[in-house]
């Protein structure tokens, strides 16, 4: 269905169902619904299929596509539950959830394609100006992040895909000689509500810190990644991550961070990180078993960097709010042409590492 909303969003799901209803589709009867998830490799698509498979949702793997077939009543609640779940599955395996189609869904869009294209262009153009204005007027960060140790209750309500990703990544890190320092959770009211899970590990000999991060938004979006970090004796920081989240902030001085979103195997990402660190003298950094203190210090360091860059200003009550420059840059960094330039630069950095690794 052609509409100006982001694929898989509540607005997109609702708009598609409304269009089907206007076209005469009976939404109270069971119908064939097909969901689409795309992944970097066939192996990842197969892993997604295994995590999704149940009597209701039957996946098929077609090269890098995981196609999920279901016979369901296409109510908004049912579709939203599926979209949220498939967003999480795709995010934890570095894939993309590309929405759904239903039997009986009209093949032609309700509005002419030219009209819908103009609507999309108008929405995109407005976001260049309305997005920064909205961020400037509504966004804020609390003086300190409210992060706590993960409890058994927290783990029970954790989305299944995120729980599987966290557990498998933790086991892989232990196999590489890393020791757990703590599992934490934070809930942020921004963007309609985001739950952030972070588990900290450290290597006792190489002094490498490893952080598993997974986020779940109430509106359905999920993301998961692994970050390796070493601090050198000269103050430089080497970071290697497989995050594919668009970055909204400038690179921090003395921070050499490279992203490998297609490297999903923990051991492979660790090898890339150790290659990048090489024989450089490494500073002895440890969380001393206190993950909360470590993450608090990391958060404080990040916020201080955003303040120095002019992206935020500190209010009298300690809350951080975006500056006009910060609001513009945080939105425009995710838009054309800034996002494309960032991806091009990241590709060059990755290519340089692979070139040195192969020489």
N, C-alpha and C positions, 0 to 999 in steps of 0.2 A: 504494500500500500504506500503510495507516494504522499508524504506529508512533511512539514518542516521540522518535526521533532526528532531528537536523538533516538536512534534505534535502541529498543529495549527499555526506554524510559516509560514511566507511568503515562505520560501524555501521549506517547506514540502508541502504546498498547490500547489506550482508551479510544484514541482517534481511529485506529484500525477497526476496532469492534463496532464503533458507531457507524463507520462507513459500510461495514458488512450488513449492519441492521438496516441502514437506509436502502441498501441494494436488495433487501428481501431475504437475507439469510436468517434462519431461525436459530437464535443463540441459546435456546433452551434445550436443544437436542444435541446428542453426541455427534461429533464430526471429526474427520481426520485433520490433525494439526501437525505441522512439521516445523521443527526448530533447527537453526543452523549455527554451528560453532566452528570456527576456523582456527588452525594451529600452525606453528612454524614447521612441524614435522608430522609424518604419519604416526610415529610412535606416540607423540603427545596426544594426537587425536584418539588413538586406541586407549590410552590411559584415561582420557575423559569419558570415553564410551563405557569403560568398566565401572567408573564411579557413578555414572548416571543410570545404568541399566537397572530396571525393576519391572514389575508386571505392567505398569502404566506407560512408562517411557522406554521405548525400544530403539537403541541407537544403531546406526550403520556407519562404518568408517569407509569413506571414499577419498583415498589419498590423504590430503591434509584437512578434509572436511569431516566433521562428526555431525551426521544428520540424525536427529532424534524424532522418531515417529510416535505419535500418541493419538489415541481415540478418547477424546474428552469433551465435556460440555464447555464451550469456550466463554466462560464467565470472566469478568474482569479479575476477580480474586484468583481464579485458577491460573489464568495467564500471567498475572503478576507474580504469583508464587513461583511459577516455572521460570520466568524471566530473571527473577532475583537469584534463583538457584543456578541457572546456567551462566549468568554473569560471574558468579563466584567461581564456578568450575573453570570457566575460560580464563579468568584472571590468575588463578593459582597455577595454571599451566601455560601462562604467557600467550594465551589465545585471544580470540575476539568473538563475542556473542553477536550474531548478525540478524537477530530477530526471528520471525516466524510467519508462516502462511497457513491458511486453512482451506479445506475443501469447501467450495461454495463462495470463496472470497472472489469478488469481481476482478477479472484480469486487467481491466482498464481502470486507471485512477478516476475518482469521482470528478475531480476538476481536470481540465486539459493540462497536459504536461508542461506547456509553456507557462501557464498560470502558476503551477506549483513551483517551477524553476524560479520564477520571479519572486514568489513568496520566500523561498529559501535564500535567495540572494539578499532580499530585503532584511530578513531576520539576521543573516550573517553580518550585513553592513551595520545594522543597529547595534549589534553586540560590540562593535569596535568602540562605540560611544556610550551605549546604555550599560554595558558590562562594567567598565571602570567606574561609572557614576554609582551604580548599585553597590559595587564592592566598597567604594569609598564611604558610602553612607551607612552600610549595614555590617560590614565585616569587623570583627574585633577578636583579639586573643587575650585570654585571661592572664593575669600576672604570672601565674605558674600553672603548668599542665597538671591536671588531676589524674595522676597515674598511680595504680595500685597493683599489688601482687595478684596474679590470676588465682581465683578460687575454683573449687570443684563445681560450684554453681555457675561461674562464668564459662567454664569449659562445656557444660551441658547445653548452654544456649548458643555456643559458638556454631556458626554455619558448618555443616558437615564437610564441605569442600575445603574450607580454611583449616578445620581441625586436622583433616588428612594431610594437607600440605605441611602444617606446622610439625606434626608428629614425624612424618617421613624425613623432613629436613633436619630435625633434631637428631634422629637416629643416624643420619648420614654424617653429621658433624661429630658425633661421639665416635664413630668409626674412624674418623680422621685425627683423633686425639684431642678434640676440643672438650672442655668441661663446662657444664651448665652453670650459669651465674644467677639465673632467675627468669621467670615468666611473668609478664605484666600485661595490664589492660588499661586503656584510657578511653573515656567517652567525651566527645566534643560536641557542643551544640551547634557548631557551624555547619552550613550547607544541609540543614534539615536533620542533622545528627549523624555523626561518624563514630564508629567503634574501632579503635586501633589496638591491635595485639602486637606485642614485641617481646621476643625471647632473646636473651643475651647469652653468648658462649665466649670463652676465651681459651687460647692455646697456651699452655704453661711454658712452653719452650720458645715458641716464635713470637709470643706476646701479640698475637693477632686477635683482634676482637671480631666476633661474628654476630650479626644481628639479623634475626628473622622478623620481618615486618609484614603484617597483613591487616588490611583495612576493609571495613564493610560499611557502606552508607545505607541509611534507611530507605533511600530512593532506589537502591538496587545495585549500585556500582560497587565492585570489589577489586582489590589489587593485592598482590603478594610479591615479595622479593627477598633476596638475601644480600647482605652487605658485609664484605670483609674490609677491615681497616687496620692499618699499622701507622704509628707515629714514629718518625725518624728522629735521631738525636739532634739534627739541625732544625727541628721544628716543623718540617714538612709532613703532610699527612697523605698517605696513599690509600685510596678507596677503590674497590672493585665491586660492582653490583650488577645484578641482572634485572634491575627495575626497568619497566617500560612506561612509567608514569611521566607525563609531560612536566618539565621543570618550569617553575614560575620565578625562580630567583637566580641572580648572577652567581658565577663561580666564586667561591671564597678564596682569598689570597692564601697561598701555600697549601692549598688542597688540590691534589691531583686525582680527580675522580673520572673513571671511565666506566661506561655502561655496556653490558653484553646481554641484551634482552633475550637472545636466542639460546644462551647457555643455561639450560635448566638443571643439568646435573651438578650436584654440590661439589663433587671431587674435581670436575673440570673447571668450575669457576674458581675453586681454591688454587688449582695449579696456575691459572692465569694470574691470580693475585700474587702468589709467591714468585712467579717469574718477574712481575713488575717490581716487586720489592727488591729482588736480587740479593746482592751482598751488602746493601746499604746498612749502616749501623742502625739498629732498631732500639727505640726507647722502651724501657720497661714500664708498660702500662697495664694496670690490673683493676678490675672492678671490686676485688676483695670480697666477692660473694654478694655485693650489694648492687643489684641491678637497678633499683629505684634511684639510688644516688648517682649511678653512672648516667642513666638516661636524663636525670634532672640537670646534670652538668652539661650534657650534650645539647639539651634544649636551651639552656641559658646561653651557651656559646653561639648557637644558631640565631637566637633572637638578637643578641648583641651585634652579630654580623648584619642582620637585616636592618637594624637601627643605623649602623654606620653607613650602610649603602643607601640610606635615605628612603627605604621602602616602607618603614613604619615610623610612627611617632609615639612616644610614651605619654599617656594622659596622667592627670593628677592622681587618679585612683590606681595607677599602675597598669591599667589596661593598655594594650598596644592596638592602635588603629592605623590603617594604611594612610600614607601621604598621597597627594594627588599623583606624584610621580610613581609611587609604588603601585597604586591602583591601575594606572595605565599599563605599566610594565608587566604586572602579574597577569593581566588579561591578554595583552598583545603578545606575550611570549608563547601563548597557545594558539595564535592565529597566523595566517599567511601574512608576510613571508618569514616571520621570525621562527616559527616552528620548523619550517623546511630548512632554514639555515642551521638551526640547532641539530637537526637530524643529520645534515651533511657533515657538520663538524664532528659529531659523534662517530659517524662512519669512518671518517679520516683517522680519528684516534684509535678506533678498533683495528683498522687496516694496518696502522703503524705497529701495533703490538703484535699482530699475527705475522707481519713481515719480519720483525726481529726474532720472533719465536721460531720461524722457519729457517732463519739464516744460520 
